[in-house]
Amino acid sequence: MKRMIQTLTAMTVVAAAMTFGPAPAQAANPQVYREAMRDFSPVIVDWAAEAHNTLGAAVLKPELACEAATQELARRGHSIWADMAGTALAAPRAVRFSHDAATKALAGMVEQTAGACGHEQDAARAFDASFQTFAAPMKLIRLYAAR
């Protein structure tokens, strides 16, 4: 199951890269990005916090990682990741690097959440690393969107 999810995630990344191609040199309207991320970034951050708490709890109570709610959390995370990857096309130059870094870290968090069953400690440890990588660029995006 974990291998299948990893394969599907990798295929989605490749398909997105092939579909969207290289990002434009500058977004046509940075205000559109700001408005989109103003509403979307709290959703992203809330999901990351919920998944972080779930995997942290699964270290102490491993059955949590195998529950349907955790798999649903991973599916929601994948949907959020896909939306964030699509939003990268509109990312202005000022936040493009941060957007890409946050999107990549989010993909790692989704993968660790999806594959946590039976690997709770490893998943939580890897999630923590991705979460730390995610925090700074996401903060910059939120500050940019708040302007």
Buried (B, 14 or more C-beta within 10 A) or exposed (E): EBEEBEEEBEEBBEEBEEEEEEBEEEBEEBEEBBEBBBEBBEEBBEBBEBBBEBBBBBBEEBEBBEBEEBBEBBBBBBEBBBBBBEBBBBBBEBBBEBBBBBBBBBBBBBBBBBBBBEBBEEBBEBBBEBBEBBBEBBBBBBEBBEE
